[in-house]
Amino acid sequence: KAAWKTEDAFRQESVLAVILIPVAVLLPVSLVYKLLLIGSIILVLIVEVLNSAIEAVVDRFGGEIHPLSGKAKDLGSAAVLLALTLALITWVSILADAFL
């Protein structure tokens, strides 16, 4: 609930999840493929929540500019990017296998 209220990225990814999860369920692919498609989207949401938690802790304890604070935030953002990349690769690969 807190992520939805305060995090734009989480809201955007949640909207995508609301669209893509039903699409995954309806696609004419195997159960394993459906689980991979859905799991990749859920993973993005999990990593986004963890990134938001890291940012909240850093902001709470770090009023001043500190290299470790920036590093923590950058690594959290990189984790989100990796999760999004994995989701994209998963979706493209499965859709290509199913329809090409």
Phi and psi in radians as a Rosetta constraint file:
Dihedral C 1 N 2 CA 2 C 2 CIRCULARHARMONIC -1.133 0.35
Dihedral N 2 CA 2 C 2 N 3 CIRCULARHARMONIC -0.712 0.35
Dihedral C 2 N 3 CA 3 C 3 CIRCULARHARMONIC -1.090 0.35
Dihedral N 3 CA 3 C 3 N 4 CIRCULARHARMONIC -0.725 0.35
Dihedral C 3 N 4 CA 4 C 4 CIRCULARHARMONIC -1.092 0.35
Dihedral N 4 CA 4 C 4 N 5 CIRCULARHARMONIC -0.708 0.35
Dihedral C 4 N 5 CA 5 C 5 CIRCULARHARMONIC -1.245 0.35
Dihedral N 5 CA 5 C 5 N 6 CIRCULARHARMONIC -0.611 0.35
Dihedral C 5 N 6 CA 6 C 6 CIRCULARHARMONIC -1.987 0.35
Dihedral N 6 CA 6 C 6 N 7 CIRCULARHARMONIC -0.221 0.35
Dihedral C 6 N 7 CA 7 C 7 CIRCULARHARMONIC -2.037 0.35
Dihedral N 7 CA 7 C 7 N 8 CIRCULARHARMONIC 1.922 0.35
Dihedral C 7 N 8 CA 8 C 8 CIRCULARHARMONIC -1.042 0.35
Dihedral N 8 CA 8 C 8 N 9 CIRCULARHARMONIC -0.778 0.35
Dihedral C 8 N 9 CA 9 C 9 CIRCULARHARMONIC -1.069 0.35
Dihedral N 9 CA 9 C 9 N 10 CIRCULARHARMONIC -0.699 0.35
Dihedral C 9 N 10 CA 10 C 10 CIRCULARHARMONIC -1.128 0.35
Dihedral N 10 CA 10 C 10 N 11 CIRCULARHARMONIC -0.706 0.35
Dihedral C 10 N 11 CA 11 C 11 CIRCULARHARMONIC -1.105 0.35
Dihedral N 11 CA 11 C 11 N 12 CIRCULARHARMONIC -0.755 0.35
Dihedral C 11 N 12 CA 12 C 12 CIRCULARHARMONIC -1.096 0.35
Dihedral N 12 CA 12 C 12 N 13 CIRCULARHARMONIC -0.793 0.35
Dihedral C 12 N 13 CA 13 C 13 CIRCULARHARMONIC -1.187 0.35
Dihedral N 13 CA 13 C 13 N 14 CIRCULARHARMONIC -0.560 0.35
Dihedral C 13 N 14 CA 14 C 14 CIRCULARHARMONIC -1.173 0.35
Dihedral N 14 CA 14 C 14 N 15 CIRCULARHARMONIC -0.712 0.35
Dihedral C 14 N 15 CA 15 C 15 CIRCULARHARMONIC -1.081 0.35
Dihedral N 15 CA 15 C 15 N 16 CIRCULARHARMONIC -0.758 0.35
Dihedral C 15 N 16 CA 16 C 16 CIRCULARHARMONIC -1.049 0.35
Dihedral N 16 CA 16 C 16 N 17 CIRCULARHARMONIC -0.714 0.35
Dihedral C 16 N 17 CA 17 C 17 CIRCULARHARMONIC -1.111 0.35
Dihedral N 17 CA 17 C 17 N 18 CIRCULARHARMONIC -0.716 0.35
Dihedral C 17 N 18 CA 18 C 18 CIRCULARHARMONIC -1.101 0.35
Dihedral N 18 CA 18 C 18 N 19 CIRCULARHARMONIC -0.527 0.35
Dihedral C 18 N 19 CA 19 C 19 CIRCULARHARMONIC -1.464 0.35
Dihedral N 19 CA 19 C 19 N 20 CIRCULARHARMONIC -0.836 0.35
Dihedral C 19 N 20 CA 20 C 20 CIRCULARHARMONIC -1.340 0.35
Dihedral N 20 CA 20 C 20 N 21 CIRCULARHARMONIC -0.550 0.35
Dihedral C 20 N 21 CA 21 C 21 CIRCULARHARMONIC -1.131 0.35
Dihedral N 21 CA 21 C 21 N 22 CIRCULARHARMONIC -0.827 0.35
Dihedral C 21 N 22 CA 22 C 22 CIRCULARHARMONIC -1.084 0.35
Dihedral N 22 CA 22 C 22 N 23 CIRCULARHARMONIC -0.620 0.35
Dihedral C 22 N 23 CA 23 C 23 CIRCULARHARMONIC -1.058 0.35
Dihedral N 23 CA 23 C 23 N 24 CIRCULARHARMONIC -0.773 0.35
Dihedral C 23 N 24 CA 24 C 24 CIRCULARHARMONIC -1.064 0.35
Dihedral N 24 CA 24 C 24 N 25 CIRCULARHARMONIC -0.715 0.35
Dihedral C 24 N 25 CA 25 C 25 CIRCULARHARMONIC -1.122 0.35
Dihedral N 25 CA 25 C 25 N 26 CIRCULARHARMONIC -0.642 0.35
Dihedral C 25 N 26 CA 26 C 26 CIRCULARHARMONIC -1.497 0.35
Dihedral N 26 CA 26 C 26 N 27 CIRCULARHARMONIC -0.254 0.35
Dihedral C 26 N 27 CA 27 C 27 CIRCULARHARMONIC -1.122 0.35
Dihedral N 27 CA 27 C 27 N 28 CIRCULARHARMONIC 2.506 0.35
Dihedral C 27 N 28 CA 28 C 28 CIRCULARHARMONIC -1.438 0.35
Dihedral N 28 CA 28 C 28 N 29 CIRCULARHARMONIC 1.150 0.35
Dihedral C 28 N 29 CA 29 C 29 CIRCULARHARMONIC -2.243 0.35
Dihedral N 29 CA 29 C 29 N 30 CIRCULARHARMONIC 2.974 0.35
Dihedral C 29 N 30 CA 30 C 30 CIRCULARHARMONIC -1.177 0.35
Dihedral N 30 CA 30 C 30 N 31 CIRCULARHARMONIC 2.873 0.35
Dihedral C 30 N 31 CA 31 C 31 CIRCULARHARMONIC -1.057 0.35
Dihedral N 31 CA 31 C 31 N 32 CIRCULARHARMONIC -0.694 0.35
Dihedral C 31 N 32 CA 32 C 32 CIRCULARHARMONIC -1.072 0.35
Dihedral N 32 CA 32 C 32 N 33 CIRCULARHARMONIC -0.776 0.35
Dihedral C 32 N 33 CA 33 C 33 CIRCULARHARMONIC -1.074 0.35
Dihedral N 33 CA 33 C 33 N 34 CIRCULARHARMONIC -0.753 0.35
Dihedral C 33 N 34 CA 34 C 34 CIRCULARHARMONIC -1.030 0.35
Dihedral N 34 CA 34 C 34 N 35 CIRCULARHARMONIC -0.769 0.35
Dihedral C 34 N 35 CA 35 C 35 CIRCULARHARMONIC -1.125 0.35
Dihedral N 35 CA 35 C 35 N 36 CIRCULARHARMONIC -0.683 0.35
Dihedral C 35 N 36 CA 36 C 36 CIRCULARHARMONIC -1.129 0.35
Dihedral N 36 CA 36 C 36 N 37 CIRCULARHARMONIC -0.746 0.35
Dihedral C 36 N 37 CA 37 C 37 CIRCULARHARMONIC -1.091 0.35
Dihedral N 37 CA 37 C 37 N 38 CIRCULARHARMONIC -0.857 0.35
Dihedral C 37 N 38 CA 38 C 38 CIRCULARHARMONIC -1.178 0.35
Dihedral N 38 CA 38 C 38 N 39 CIRCULARHARMONIC -0.753 0.35
Dihedral C 38 N 39 CA 39 C 39 CIRCULARHARMONIC -1.072 0.35
Dihedral N 39 CA 39 C 39 N 40 CIRCULARHARMONIC -0.656 0.35
Dihedral C 39 N 40 CA 40 C 40 CIRCULARHARMONIC -1.148 0.35
Dihedral N 40 CA 40 C 40 N 41 CIRCULARHARMONIC -0.610 0.35
Dihedral C 40 N 41 CA 41 C 41 CIRCULARHARMONIC -1.263 0.35
Dihedral N 41 CA 41 C 41 N 42 CIRCULARHARMONIC -0.744 0.35
Dihedral C 41 N 42 CA 42 C 42 CIRCULARHARMONIC -1.106 0.35
Dihedral N 42 CA 42 C 42 N 43 CIRCULARHARMONIC -0.659 0.35
Dihedral C 42 N 43 CA 43 C 43 CIRCULARHARMONIC -1.054 0.35
Dihedral N 43 CA 43 C 43 N 44 CIRCULARHARMONIC -0.710 0.35
Dihedral C 43 N 44 CA 44 C 44 CIRCULARHARMONIC -1.032 0.35
Dihedral N 44 CA 44 C 44 N 45 CIRCULARHARMONIC -0.777 0.35
Dihedral C 44 N 45 CA 45 C 45 CIRCULARHARMONIC -1.124 0.35
Dihedral N 45 CA 45 C 45 N 46 CIRCULARHARMONIC -0.720 0.35
Dihedral C 45 N 46 CA 46 C 46 CIRCULARHARMONIC -1.078 0.35
Dihedral N 46 CA 46 C 46 N 47 CIRCULARHARMONIC -0.839 0.35
Dihedral C 46 N 47 CA 47 C 47 CIRCULARHARMONIC -1.142 0.35
Dihedral N 47 CA 47 C 47 N 48 CIRCULARHARMONIC -0.646 0.35
Dihedral C 47 N 48 CA 48 C 48 CIRCULARHARMONIC -1.110 0.35
Dihedral N 48 CA 48 C 48 N 49 CIRCULARHARMONIC -0.728 0.35
Dihedral C 48 N 49 CA 49 C 49 CIRCULARHARMONIC -1.111 0.35
Dihedral N 49 CA 49 C 49 N 50 CIRCULARHARMONIC -0.752 0.35
Dihedral C 49 N 50 CA 50 C 50 CIRCULARHARMONIC -1.114 0.35
Dihedral N 50 CA 50 C 50 N 51 CIRCULARHARMONIC -0.699 0.35
Dihedral C 50 N 51 CA 51 C 51 CIRCULARHARMONIC -1.084 0.35
Dihedral N 51 CA 51 C 51 N 52 CIRCULARHARMONIC -0.732 0.35
Dihedral C 51 N 52 CA 52 C 52 CIRCULARHARMONIC -1.109 0.35
Dihedral N 52 CA 52 C 52 N 53 CIRCULARHARMONIC -0.656 0.35
Dihedral C 52 N 53 CA 53 C 53 CIRCULARHARMONIC -1.140 0.35
Dihedral N 53 CA 53 C 53 N 54 CIRCULARHARMONIC -0.752 0.35
Dihedral C 53 N 54 CA 54 C 54 CIRCULARHARMONIC -1.045 0.35
Dihedral N 54 CA 54 C 54 N 55 CIRCULARHARMONIC -0.820 0.35
Dihedral C 54 N 55 CA 55 C 55 CIRCULARHARMONIC -1.087 0.35
Dihedral N 55 CA 55 C 55 N 56 CIRCULARHARMONIC -0.683 0.35
Dihedral C 55 N 56 CA 56 C 56 CIRCULARHARMONIC -1.138 0.35
Dihedral N 56 CA 56 C 56 N 57 CIRCULARHARMONIC -0.743 0.35
Dihedral C 56 N 57 CA 57 C 57 CIRCULARHARMONIC -1.142 0.35
Dihedral N 57 CA 57 C 57 N 58 CIRCULARHARMONIC -0.774 0.35
Dihedral C 57 N 58 CA 58 C 58 CIRCULARHARMONIC -1.090 0.35
Dihedral N 58 CA 58 C 58 N 59 CIRCULARHARMONIC -0.753 0.35
Dihedral C 58 N 59 CA 59 C 59 CIRCULARHARMONIC -1.161 0.35
Dihedral N 59 CA 59 C 59 N 60 CIRCULARHARMONIC -0.602 0.35
Dihedral C 59 N 60 CA 60 C 60 CIRCULARHARMONIC -1.170 0.35
Dihedral N 60 CA 60 C 60 N 61 CIRCULARHARMONIC -0.763 0.35
Dihedral C 60 N 61 CA 61 C 61 CIRCULARHARMONIC -1.735 0.35
Dihedral N 61 CA 61 C 61 N 62 CIRCULARHARMONIC -0.154 0.35
Dihedral C 61 N 62 CA 62 C 62 CIRCULARHARMONIC -2.167 0.35
Dihedral N 62 CA 62 C 62 N 63 CIRCULARHARMONIC 1.457 0.35
Dihedral C 62 N 63 CA 63 C 63 CIRCULARHARMONIC -1.287 0.35
Dihedral N 63 CA 63 C 63 N 64 CIRCULARHARMONIC -0.536 0.35
Dihedral C 63 N 64 CA 64 C 64 CIRCULARHARMONIC -1.609 0.35
Dihedral N 64 CA 64 C 64 N 65 CIRCULARHARMONIC 2.820 0.35
Dihedral C 64 N 65 CA 65 C 65 CIRCULARHARMONIC -1.286 0.35
Dihedral N 65 CA 65 C 65 N 66 CIRCULARHARMONIC 2.209 0.35
Dihedral C 65 N 66 CA 66 C 66 CIRCULARHARMONIC -2.455 0.35
Dihedral N 66 CA 66 C 66 N 67 CIRCULARHARMONIC 2.423 0.35
Dihedral C 66 N 67 CA 67 C 67 CIRCULARHARMONIC -1.022 0.35
Dihedral N 67 CA 67 C 67 N 68 CIRCULARHARMONIC -0.627 0.35
Dihedral C 67 N 68 CA 68 C 68 CIRCULARHARMONIC -1.212 0.35
Dihedral N 68 CA 68 C 68 N 69 CIRCULARHARMONIC -0.572 0.35
Dihedral C 68 N 69 CA 69 C 69 CIRCULARHARMONIC -1.127 0.35
Dihedral N 69 CA 69 C 69 N 70 CIRCULARHARMONIC -0.800 0.35
Dihedral C 69 N 70 CA 70 C 70 CIRCULARHARMONIC -1.105 0.35
Dihedral N 70 CA 70 C 70 N 71 CIRCULARHARMONIC -0.688 0.35
Dihedral C 70 N 71 CA 71 C 71 CIRCULARHARMONIC -1.116 0.35
Dihedral N 71 CA 71 C 71 N 72 CIRCULARHARMONIC -0.757 0.35
Dihedral C 71 N 72 CA 72 C 72 CIRCULARHARMONIC -1.063 0.35
Dihedral N 72 CA 72 C 72 N 73 CIRCULARHARMONIC -0.783 0.35
Dihedral C 72 N 73 CA 73 C 73 CIRCULARHARMONIC -1.153 0.35
Dihedral N 73 CA 73 C 73 N 74 CIRCULARHARMONIC -0.722 0.35
Dihedral C 73 N 74 CA 74 C 74 CIRCULARHARMONIC -1.114 0.35
Dihedral N 74 CA 74 C 74 N 75 CIRCULARHARMONIC -0.723 0.35
Dihedral C 74 N 75 CA 75 C 75 CIRCULARHARMONIC -1.170 0.35
Dihedral N 75 CA 75 C 75 N 76 CIRCULARHARMONIC -0.657 0.35
Dihedral C 75 N 76 CA 76 C 76 CIRCULARHARMONIC -1.108 0.35
Dihedral N 76 CA 76 C 76 N 77 CIRCULARHARMONIC -0.740 0.35
Dihedral C 76 N 77 CA 77 C 77 CIRCULARHARMONIC -1.141 0.35
Dihedral N 77 CA 77 C 77 N 78 CIRCULARHARMONIC -0.672 0.35
Dihedral C 77 N 78 CA 78 C 78 CIRCULARHARMONIC -1.108 0.35
Dihedral N 78 CA 78 C 78 N 79 CIRCULARHARMONIC -0.652 0.35
Dihedral C 78 N 79 CA 79 C 79 CIRCULARHARMONIC -1.106 0.35
Dihedral N 79 CA 79 C 79 N 80 CIRCULARHARMONIC -0.704 0.35
Dihedral C 79 N 80 CA 80 C 80 CIRCULARHARMONIC -1.105 0.35
Dihedral N 80 CA 80 C 80 N 81 CIRCULARHARMONIC -0.778 0.35
Dihedral C 80 N 81 CA 81 C 81 CIRCULARHARMONIC -1.051 0.35
Dihedral N 81 CA 81 C 81 N 82 CIRCULARHARMONIC -0.742 0.35
Dihedral C 81 N 82 CA 82 C 82 CIRCULARHARMONIC -1.115 0.35
Dihedral N 82 CA 82 C 82 N 83 CIRCULARHARMONIC -0.719 0.35
Dihedral C 82 N 83 CA 83 C 83 CIRCULARHARMONIC -1.124 0.35
Dihedral N 83 CA 83 C 83 N 84 CIRCULARHARMONIC -0.721 0.35
Dihedral C 83 N 84 CA 84 C 84 CIRCULARHARMONIC -1.123 0.35
Dihedral N 84 CA 84 C 84 N 85 CIRCULARHARMONIC -0.706 0.35
Dihedral C 84 N 85 CA 85 C 85 CIRCULARHARMONIC -1.110 0.35
Dihedral N 85 CA 85 C 85 N 86 CIRCULARHARMONIC -0.762 0.35
Dihedral C 85 N 86 CA 86 C 86 CIRCULARHARMONIC -1.061 0.35
Dihedral N 86 CA 86 C 86 N 87 CIRCULARHARMONIC -0.753 0.35
Dihedral C 86 N 87 CA 87 C 87 CIRCULARHARMONIC -1.079 0.35
Dihedral N 87 CA 87 C 87 N 88 CIRCULARHARMONIC -0.775 0.35
Dihedral C 87 N 88 CA 88 C 88 CIRCULARHARMONIC -1.083 0.35
Dihedral N 88 CA 88 C 88 N 89 CIRCULARHARMONIC -0.815 0.35
Dihedral C 88 N 89 CA 89 C 89 CIRCULARHARMONIC -1.077 0.35
Dihedral N 89 CA 89 C 89 N 90 CIRCULARHARMONIC -0.736 0.35
Dihedral C 89 N 90 CA 90 C 90 CIRCULARHARMONIC -1.075 0.35
Dihedral N 90 CA 90 C 90 N 91 CIRCULARHARMONIC -0.863 0.35
Dihedral C 90 N 91 CA 91 C 91 CIRCULARHARMONIC -1.118 0.35
Dihedral N 91 CA 91 C 91 N 92 CIRCULARHARMONIC -0.811 0.35
Dihedral C 91 N 92 CA 92 C 92 CIRCULARHARMONIC -1.093 0.35
Dihedral N 92 CA 92 C 92 N 93 CIRCULARHARMONIC -0.775 0.35
Dihedral C 92 N 93 CA 93 C 93 CIRCULARHARMONIC -1.115 0.35
Dihedral N 93 CA 93 C 93 N 94 CIRCULARHARMONIC -0.810 0.35
Dihedral C 93 N 94 CA 94 C 94 CIRCULARHARMONIC -1.218 0.35
Dihedral N 94 CA 94 C 94 N 95 CIRCULARHARMONIC -0.725 0.35
Dihedral C 94 N 95 CA 95 C 95 CIRCULARHARMONIC -1.136 0.35
Dihedral N 95 CA 95 C 95 N 96 CIRCULARHARMONIC -0.688 0.35
Dihedral C 95 N 96 CA 96 C 96 CIRCULARHARMONIC -1.120 0.35
Dihedral N 96 CA 96 C 96 N 97 CIRCULARHARMONIC -0.750 0.35
Dihedral C 96 N 97 CA 97 C 97 CIRCULARHARMONIC -1.115 0.35
Dihedral N 97 CA 97 C 97 N 98 CIRCULARHARMONIC -0.650 0.35
Dihedral C 97 N 98 CA 98 C 98 CIRCULARHARMONIC -1.362 0.35
Dihedral N 98 CA 98 C 98 N 99 CIRCULARHARMONIC -0.567 0.35
Dihedral C 98 N 99 CA 99 C 99 CIRCULARHARMONIC -2.070 0.35
Dihedral N 99 CA 99 C 99 N 100 CIRCULARHARMONIC -0.114 0.35
